[in-house]
Amino acid sequence: MELSHPQAKIRLKDIEAELERLGAKPELTDEDEQQFDELTREFAEVDQHRRQLERMAALERVRSASTVSDRRPSAANVRTANGTSYGSDGYDADPILNPDSVEQGRFRNPWDLSEVRTFSRSKEEVAGELRARALSAIEKMSGANDRVRSAGTSIIEQFDDSDSRIARLCLATSSPEYLRAWSKVARGRGHLISPEEQRALERAMSLTDSAGGYLVPFQLDPTVIITANGSRNQIREVARQVVATGDVWNGVSSGAVSWSWDAEGSEVSDDTTTFAQPTVPIYKASGFVPISIEALEDEANVTQEVAKLLAFGRDVLESAAFATGSGSGQPTGIITALTGTSSIVTSTTTDTFAAADVYKVDNALPARYRANASWLANRSIYNLVRQFDTGGGAQMWERIGADVPAMLLGRPALESEDMDGTVTAAAENYLAVYGDWSNYVIADRVGVTVEFIPHLVGSNRRPTGQRGWYAYYRVGADSVNDGAFRMLNAT
């Protein structure tokens, strides 16, 4: 506890006022209940600290009275060179002579939310402090490299909402106590959790939508790791990625802004653009990671490995959904989004894919989207494109001996194994998508939840000597502007 005696008394009054406010409510929410319990616990701690300071002061007065000739400064009171007095913990130090008391000491422990003052402060002020603490926590959290810290910082700065839900989640799940507790539970050693670690688990569990499971530590969250280390799913590399805090991501889009030439002194023409409000629903995805008890005991960094497995499995699942997802109970893939729209470009010859079709798709895409466009196709289709130039002439790719180039008609060529790789007669063959992928939105919910299963059982309901992790998270995706794409259909 780092409060001086006057500060302790002020804090006790603040806590009492806040408890009175909560107690006056006819019904408390889960968040109110949690805050009430934390304030009650803090009141006891601060009051104990106040009593300790008073005992120390009384003891010092006794010592001073008995040793008048050998008076010395109190242990709880230090004097600077200019005679300024402040507490030994530096809390009341002069901010000019002792800047550490203000800047460096402000968020020395950013996870200690008991220091956050909510009484007589606006919601925006509290949210601002929580975001600042979350950014400080990201810099201090263990088990993270620079890329993860950079990704976490970007998520907080870009997507944290007015309720600071992402900042609260970061603070609850990135602390050293939570990481230790989660690691113990992950290794089946929950009985070794300390009271401090148990409180950290309880704080984090209060943020989940369901009644079970443990949130993956912020620095191990697959959403953060994928953002930091890049995705094996190439659609993620070019799509617009956002972080959602609710069940649906709501955006704003519009057509091209209309401008006009107007004569001097004349009324401007009506150049109004039409705004739309695209939405991206968020869906639940789940995975399961089994592991033998022997491997669990032998693996030194099991929590890091589990995080990598979760991130890899998530990437594989999403790569198919972002390409061909139905949009029913799962994200809407780009193929599904464009099917039946005016973005379809049919092949020049029925059931035939030829070099002219590649140029035809490029010509069909409006120029305003072409500058930032990328191709997406199966590798088999790219190999067919390379075979168009059998005579070594001026076709699209330089020579068959080279690896598949990263560019097609001067634009990036991305791969998706979930798209059509062959042309089937009398069928729809969606061979390639070309467009500005910032108009395809992937909305992630930060906060992967894991439930630990201590024993897996076989067909006879007897243990198999394995344990497992059941993980689930939420994500959505869809095109918010179909006009920014063209899709080739060889039919």
NUKEKE-551076 format. One record per residue: x, z, y negated of N, C-alpha, C, CB in turn. Coordinates in steps of 0.2 Angstrom, whole numbers, plus 5000, padded with zeros to 4 digits. Atoms other than C-alpha are relative to their C-alpha. Glycine has a CB too. Layout:
<sites>
XZYXZYXZYXZY
...
</sites>
This chain:
<sites>
500450005006500050005000500450004994499550065000
499550005006500849954983499650014994500349935000
500449985007499650024970500250064997499250005002
499949945004500050154957499450045001500349994993
500649954999498950304956499449974995500250074998
500650025004497950234941499749935003500349984993
500350064997497750064950499650015006500649955002
500449974994497150154966499450024998500450055004
500649985002495850234956499549954997500150064994
500450065002495250074948499849965006500549964995
500250044994495249984964499450045004500649995005
500649964997494150124972499449994997500250085000
500650015004492950104958499749935001500150014993
500250074998492949914961499649995007500649954999
500250014994492649934979499350035001500550035006
500649965000491250064977499449964996500150064996
500550045003490349944965499849945004500349974993
500250064995490449794977499650035006500749975002
500449984995489849904991499350024998500350065003
500749985003488349964980499649935000500150034993
500450075000487949774977499849985006500549954996
500250024993488049734995499450045003500649995005
500549954997487049885000499349994997500250074999
500750015003485649834988499649945002500149994992
500350064997485349674997499550015005500549955002
500549984994483749675008500349985007499449964998
499750024994484749575021500749974999499549955004
499350025001486549545024500249945005500550055001
499850064996487249375030500650035004500249944996
499549994996488649375043500750014996500249955005
499450005005489949345029499950074996500049944995
500149945004489149495019500250065005499350014998
499849954995489349605035500750015001499749995007
499350004999491149555037500350034994500349935001
499749975007491549595018499850075000499749964994
500149935001490649755019500550055005499250025002
499649964996491649815034500750004997500049975007
499450005003493249755026500150044994500249934998
500049965006492849845010500050075002499549984995
500049934998492450005019500750025003499550015005
499349994998494149995028500550014995500249955005
499550005006495049955012499950074996499949944996
500149945004494250105003500350065003499250015000
499749944997494850225016500750005000499850005008
499350005001496550155015500350014993500349935002
499849995007496650154996499950074999499649964995
500149925001495950334996500550045003499350025002
499449964997497250395008500649994996500149975007
499450015005498550314997500050044994500149924999
500149965006497850394982500250075001499349994997
499949934998497950564990500750015001499650025006
499349994999499750534996500450004993500249945004
499750005007500250494978499950064997499849944996
500149945003499450644972500450065003499250025000
499649954997500350754985500749994998499949995007
499350015002501950674980500250024993500249925001
500049985007501650704962500050084999499549974996
500049935000501250884965500650035003499450035005
499449984997502750904976500650004995500249975006
499550015005503850834962500050054995499949934997
500149955006503150954949500350075003499350014998
499749944997503651094961500750005000499750025007
499350015000505351024963500350014993500249945003
499850005007505551004944500050074997499649954996
500049945003505051174940500550055003499350035002
499549954997506251254952500749974999499950005008
499350025002507751144947500049964993500249945005
500050025007507551124928500749974998499850054996
499350025002509451104926500249945003500550055001
499850064996509550964939499449955000500350025006
500650055000508050854934500249935001499650014993
499850074999508050684941499349965000500449995007
500750045000506750534941499750015007500249934999
500450004994505350544954500149945004499350014998
500050064996505450434969499549954999500050025007
500550045001503850364964500049974993499350035001
499950025007504450334946500749984998499750054995
499350035002505950224941500049984993500249955005
499950025007506650204924500549944999500250064995
499550055001507450044918500550014994499649934998
499549995005508950024906499750014993500549945000
500249995006507850014891499550064999499649934997
500449945001506850164895499349995003499950034994
500650024998505350074902499950035007499849935000
500149974994504550164917499549965004499750084999
500450044996503750084932500050035007500149925000
500049984993503250114950500649985004499449985003
499450024996504650104963499949945004500250065005
500150064997503749964971500049944996499350005004
499950065004503949854956499349984997500449955003
500650035002502049834954499950004993499450045003
500150005007502049884936500649984996499850074998
499450025004503749814931499849954994500549975005
500150055006503849724914500149935003500650024995
500050074997503549544918500649964997499449964999
499550035003504949494906500750025003500050014992
499449984997506349604912500050005008500150074998
500050004993505749604930499549955002499850075003
500450054999504949434933499750005008500349934999
500250004993504849464952499350045001500550045004
500649975000503449584949499449964999500050064995
500550045002502349444943499949945005500049984993
500050074996502849274951500150015007500549964997
499750004993503849314967499650055004500750025000
500349954997502849464971499249995001500150074997
500750015000501149394968499749985007499849944996
500250024994500849314985500550015006499749935001
499549994995502249394995499650015007500350074999
500450014993500849415009499449974998499950085003
500650035002499649285005499450015004500149924999
500649984996498549335020499750064999500349995007
500349935001498149505014499549994994500550054997
500650025004496449465007499750064996499549965003
500349945003496149645002500250014993500350065004
499750005007497149604986499549964996500749985000
500450055004495849474981499450044997499749945005
500549965003494749554968499449954999500250024993
500650045000492949484969499550034994499649995006
500449975005492149604957500149984993500050085000
500050025007491749544939500449935000500350054996
499750065000492549374944499549945002500750005004
500450064999491749204944500249975007500049944995
499950034993491549104961500649954999499449975002
499550055001492748974954500750044999499949964993
499449965000494049104950500350035007500050064995
499849984994494049174967500249955005499450045004
499850064996494049004975500749974998499549944999
499450025003495548964964500650045003500050004993
499449954998496549114970500049995008499850074999
500050024992496049074989500449945001499350005003
499650064999496748904987500750014999499749944996
499349985001498348964979500350045006500050044993
499749964994498549094993500149955006499550055002
499950054994498248955006500649964999499349965001
499450045001499548844999500650045001500049974992
499449954999500748994998500150015008499950064996
500049984993500249035016500349945004499450015003
499750064996500748855022500750004999499649944997
499350005001502448875014500350055005500250014993
499749954996502749035024499850015007499750074996
500250004993501849005040500549985005499349965001
499550024995502949005056499749955004500250065004
500250054995502948875069499849934998499450035005
500150075004502848725057500649974998499450014995
499550035003503948595052499849974993500349945004
500250025007504048515035499549954999500749964997
500650055000502848365040499450045000500149955005
500649965000501548495045499850034994500150055006
500149965007501748595029499849954995500650034998
500350055005501548435019499349985001500549945000
500750024998500048385029499550054998500049985007
500549945001499248555027499950004993500350065003
500150005008499548555008499649954998500750004997
500450065002498848385006499250015002500249935003
500749994998497248435016499750054995500050035007
500249945004497048595005499849974993500450064999
500050035007497348494988499449955000500749984998
500450065001496248344992499350025002500249955004
500749994997494748415002499750075000500149985007
500449935000494448605000499549994995500650054998
500650005004492748624993499950064995499449995004
500149945004492048744980499950075003499349984995
500049944996491748874993500650025004499450005005
499349994998493548864998500050015008500350064997
500149994992493048845017500649985003499449965002
499450024996494648755022500550054998500249934998
499549955002495748875012499950075004499950024992
500149944997494849025020500249995008499250025000
499850014993495148945037500750005001499749935003
499350004999496948915034500350074999500349964994
499849935001497149095028499950045006499750034994
500249964994496249165043500449985006499349995002
499750034994497149055056500849995000499749945002
499350025000498949035050500550064999500149964994
499649945001499549215048500450025006499550064999
499649984994500949285059499650045005500650044998
500449954995499649415067499649955004499650054996
500550044997498449275071500449965005499649964996
499650044995499749165079500350045006500649974996
499849964995500449305089499450025005500350074998
500649984996498649355095499849945004499550024996
500250064997498249175099500449985006499949944995
499550024995499849145109499950055006500750014997
500149954995499549305119499349985004499950074997
500650024997497749255123500149945004499449994995
499950074996498349075128500450015006500449964995
499649994994499549155140499750055005500750024998
500349954995498249275148500250074999500149985007
499749935001499049425140499650034994500750004998
500449975005497549475129500050084999499349985000
500049935000497749655134500650034996500150035008
499449985004499449665124499949994993500649965002
500250015007498549625108500050074996499449964999
500049945004498849755094499450004996500750004996
500549995004497549825083500049954994499950074997
500050045005498149725069499949925002500850004997
500150064997498149565079499349995002500449985006
500850004998496349605085499649994994499850065004
500450015006495749615067500149934998500350054995
499950075003496549445063499649955005500849985001
500450054996495649365078499350014998500050035008
500749995002493949445072499949974994499950085000
500150045006494249375055499949935001500650024995
500050074999494549205061499349985004500649975004
500650014996493049215074499450004995499950055005
500650005005491849245059499949944997500150064995
500050065003492249075053499749945004500649984997
500250064996491648975068499350005000500350025007
500750025000489948895070499750035006499949935000
500349974993489748965088500250075001500249955006
499949934998489849135096500650015004499450035003
499550004995491349095107500649964998499849985007
499450045001493149035107500450024995499849934999
499549985005494649055096500249934996500650035003
499750065004495148935082500749995001499850014992
499350024999496748845085500450024993500149935002
499749985006498048915073500149944995500750035001
500050055005498148805057500649955001500050024993
499450044999499948745060500049975007500650054999
500050034994499448695078499449965001500050055006
500750034999497748615074500249925000499650014993
499950074999497748435081499949954993499649975005
500250045006496948365064500750014996499450034997
499449995005498548435054500549965004500150074999
499450034996499748375068500049934999500050035007
500150075001499048205068500149974993499349985003
499950025007499048185049500750014999499650054996
499350005002500848245049500449965004500250075002
499550044995501648155064499849935001500050035006
500350074999500547995063499650005007500649955001
500450014994499347935076500249945004499249994997
499950054996499547835091499449955000500150025008
500650045001497847765087500149964993499350045000
499850035006498247625074499449994995500349935002
500550005005496547625066500150064996499350005004
499949945004496947795060500549994994500250065004
499550015004498447725052499849964993500649965003
500250045006497547605040499350024997499949935002
500749985002495747685039500150064995499650035006
500049945005495247805025499850065004499549984994
500149934996495447985032499850054995500650025004
500249945004494448125024499850065004499349984996
500249944996494048305029499350024998500650054998
500749985001492248355030500050085001499549965005
500149934999491648535028499350015002500150034993
500749994998489848505034499949965006499549994995
500250044995488948415047500049924999499350025003
500050075002488948245037500450004994499249984999
499650015005490148175026499649954995500749965002
500450055005489348095010500549974995499450054996
499550045004490247965000499649964995500449965003
500350055005489847844985500449945001500150044993
499750065000490147664986499649954995500049975007
500450045004489647514975500349935001500150024992
499750075000489847324974500549994994499449954999
499550015005491047244962499750014993500249925000
500249995007490847294944499949944996500550054996
500150065004490147154933500250014993499249985001
499850005007490947114917499849944997500850004999
500350065003490446984904500450004993499250014998
499750015007491146904888499450004995500349935000
500549995005490146964873500249984993499750075000
499750025007490246894855500050064996499549954997
499949955005490747004841499350024997500549984994
500649985003489247114835499449995004499949974993
500650014996488147064849499950065005500049935004
500249954996487247174861500349995007499350015001
499650024993488247194878499449995005500450075002
500550014995487347124893500050055005500249935003
500149954995486747224907500549995006499250005003
499550014995488247244918500050055006500749994997
500149944995487547384929500249985007499350034999
499950004993488247404946499650045004500850015002
500549964995487247464961500450055004499649965004
499649954996487947634969499650015006500150064995
500249984993487647674987500250075002500149955005
499849944997487747834996500150005007499550064998
499950004993488547805013500150075003500649955001
499949944997488547945025500349995007499350045001
499650014993489647975041499850075004500850004999
500249944996488848095054500650035003499449995005
499449974997490048215062499850025007500350074997
500249994993490048225081500550055004499949945004
499649954996490748355094500349965006499650065003
499650024994492148305106500350065003500549944998
499749944997492848415119500549985006499450045004
499450024995494348415131500150075004500649984997
499849954996495048525145500749995003499550015006
499350004998496848575149500150055006500450014994
499949954995497148655166500850015001499749985007
499349984999498848745170500050055005500350024993
499949954995499448835185500350074997500549985006
499849935002499849025183500850005000499850065004
499350005000501648985188500349964994500349975006
499850045005501848855175499950044993499749934999
500249965006501048965162500550054999499350035000
499549955000502249105166500749974998500150045006
499350035001503848985166500149974993500149965005
500050045006503348895150500250044994499449964999
499849955006504248975135499649984994500749994998
500350025006503348875122499349975001500449954996
500650034997501648855130499549994994499650055005
500550025005500648865114500149944996500050064995
499850065003501648725106499849945004500750004998
500150054995501448625122499249985000500250015006
500750015000499548655122499749964994499650075001
500250045006499348595104500249935001500450034994
499850075000500348435108499549965005500749995003
500450034996499248405123499349984997499950045007
500650015003497648425113500049954995499850074996
500050055005498248315099500149935004500650014996
499950064996498748175112499349985003500550015006
500750024997497048185121499549984995499850065004
500450015005496148185105500149934997500150054994
499850075002497048025100499849955004500849994999
500250054995496647935116499249995000500250025007
500750015000494847975115499749974994499750085000
500250035006494647925097500249934999500350044994
499850075000495547755099499549965002500749995004
500550044998494147695109499450014996499850025008
500649995005492747775098500149964994499950074999
500050045007493447695082500049935001500750024997
500150074999493447525090499349985002500649985005
500750024997491847515100499550065001500249975007
500449945000491047685098499349984998500250064996
500750025001489147675099499650024994499650025006
500349975005488747785085499450055002499749954995
500549954997487547885096500350065004499549965004
499749944997488248055100500849994999499950015007
499350015001489947985095500149964994500449965006
499950045006490847895080499849935001500750004998
500250075000490247715075500749965000499549994995
499450045000491647595080499949944996500249985007
500050055005492147455069499649945003500749984998
500450064996491447325082499350014999500349995007
500849985000489747415083499849994993499950075002
500350015007489647425064499949934997500550044995
500150075002489947245061499649955004500749975000
500450044996488947175075499349994997499950035007
500750025003487347085069500050004992499550055002
499950005007488047085051500249934997500450054997
499750075003488546935039500750005000499749994993
499350004999490346985043500249965006500350075000
499850044994490346885059500249934998499450005005
499850075001491346725059500149985007500750004997
500050034993491046615075500549955000499349975001
499550054999492346515083499849934999500250015007
500250075001492446335079499849965006500749964997
500250034994492246275097499750065004500649975003
500449954996491046365109500550035005499449975003
499649964995491946495120500749985000499749985007
499350025000493646435114500350044994500149934999
499649965005494946535104500649954998500250075002
499550055002496046415094500350024993499749934999
499649985006497346425079499549994994500649964999
500450025006496046355067499550064999499549945001
500449945001494946515070500350064996499850035007
499749955003496246625064500049994992500850015002
500050025007496346535047499350004998500349934999
500750005002494446525047499850074998499549975006
500149935002494346715047500350024994500250055006
499649995006495646725034499649974994500749985000
500350035005494746605023499350044998499849935001
500749975001493046695025500050074997499750015007
499949945003493746865019500049994992500550045003
499950015007493446885000500750024997499450054996
499349995002495046884990500150074998500149954994
499949945002494747054983500250055005499450034996
499849954995494947135000500649975004499450005005
499550034996496247015007500750034998500049924998
499449975002497647094997500250065004500050024993
499849944996497547255007499749995007499750064997
500350014994496847175023500650015006499749945001
499650004994497547205041499649985006500250085001
500350034994497147125058500050065005500449945002
500149954994496547225073499849965006499550064999
500250044994496547145090500450035006500249934999
499649984994497047175108500749965001499649985007
499450045000498847125112500049945004500550055004
500150064996498246995124499849944995499550015006
500250055005497446905109500649984996499450034996
499450025004499046915099500549955004500450064998
499650054996499946835114499749935001500150035007
500350075000498746695114500149974994499250015001
499850035006499046665096500749975000499950054994
499450025000500846655099500149935004500550055003
500050064996500546525112499749934997499750015007
500350065003499646405100500649964998499650034994
499450045003501346355093500549985006500450044995
499650014994502046275109500549954998499649965005
499550055002503046135099500550034995499649944998
499549975005503946255088499949984993500749985002
500250035007503046185072499850064996499449955001
500249955005502346275057499450035001500049964993
500649964999501046385065500150074997499950015008
500049935003500846575062500650045001499450035002
499449954998502246665071500649965002499750055006
499450045000504046615072500249975006500550044997
499850034994504546595090499850045006500849995000
500349964995503946645107500550055003499849955006
499549954997505646735111500050064996500649975000
500049945004505346865098499450055002499949994992
500549954999504347025100499449984996500250074999
500650015004502547025094500150024993499450045003
499949985007502747025075499550054997500149944995
500549965003501947155064499649974995500450064997
500450035005501247025053499749945003500449984994
500450064998499946885056499749974993499550015005
500150035006499746765041500150054994499249995000
499849965006500646885030499750075000500049974994
500449945000499547035035500250045006499349994999
499949964994499847185047499649985005500050074998
500450014993499347155065500050065004500349945004
500149944996498747315073499749995006499650054996
500250014993498347335091499450055002500650015005
500549964997496847405100499849985007499350004996
500150024993496747405119499350005002500450045005
500750004999494847435118499649944998499750064997
500450065002494447265111500149955005500349984993
500050064995494147105120500749975001499549954999
499350034999495747035128499949935003500450045004
500150074997494946875136499449974997500050005007
500650045003493646745131499649995007500249944997
500550014995492146755143499549954998499750075002
500450055001491046605144499350034999500049955005
500749985001489246625138499950084998499549995006
500149925002489546805131500350004993500450045005
499849985007489946885114500850025001499650054997
499349985000491846895112500350024993500549945004
499849985007492346995097500850015001499750074998
499350004999494246955097500450034995500249935001
499649975006494847015080499650024994500549944998
500349975006494347115065500549994995499750075001
499550015006495147075048499750034994500249924999
500349975006494847175032500450054997499350025002
499749945004495247315020499750065003499849994993
500249944996495247465031499950074996500550015006
500249945004495047585017499250015000500350004993
500850005000493147545019499850025007499849934998
500249974994493147615036500250085000500349975007
499949935001493047805035500050045006499550034995
499949954995493647935047499950074997500649995004
500149935003492948115043500150055006499250004998
499749954995493848255052499750074998500750005001
500149935001493248435053500650045002499350035003
499549964998494748545052499850075004500550024994
500349954996494548685065499949995007499550044996
500150014993494848655083499950075004500549965003
500249944997494048785094500250005007499350024999
499750004993494848835111499750075003500750005000
500249954996494048945124500450015006499249995003
499549994995495249025137499650025006500550054998
500349984994494649025155500650035005499749935004
499449964996495749155165500149975007499850075000
499950024993495349085182499649945002499950055005
500450054997494848915189499850015007500349934998
500149994993493948915205499849935004499350045001
500050064996493848785219499249995003500450005006
500750014997492348715229499750065003500049945005
500349944996492148875239500050064995500550025005
500049955006492148975222500550055001499350045001
499449954999493849055226500549974995500350005007
499550025005495249055213500549955002500450064997
499550054998496448905213500750024998499849934998
499449985003497848995204500149964994500649995005
499950045006497548895189499650044994499849935000
500449985006496948935171499949944996500450064996
500250065004496248825158499850014993499549965003
500249995007495848795140499549944999500649994995
500550045002494248715135499949994992499350025003
500050015008494348635117499549964998500749984999
500550055003493148555106500150004992499350035002
499950015008493148485088499549954998500749984998
500650055003492048375077500449954996499550044997
499750065004492448205070499449954999500649975003
500550065001491448055063500449944997499450024996
499750065003491847875058499549954999500649985004
500450055001490947725051500249954995499350024999
499850045006491147575040499550024994499949925002
500549985005490447615023499949934995500450054995
500150065004490647435016500149945005500549994994
499850054995490447295030500249944996499349985003
499850065003490747165017500849994999499749994993
499250005000492647215017500349985006500250074998
499750034993492847145035499749945002499850065005
500350064996492646985045500250015007500349944996
499950004992492546985064499949945003499650065003
500050074997492946835074499650015007500749985002
500450004994491646805088500149935004499350024999
499950074996492246665101499450005004500750005004
500650014996490546615107499749945000499550064998
</sites>
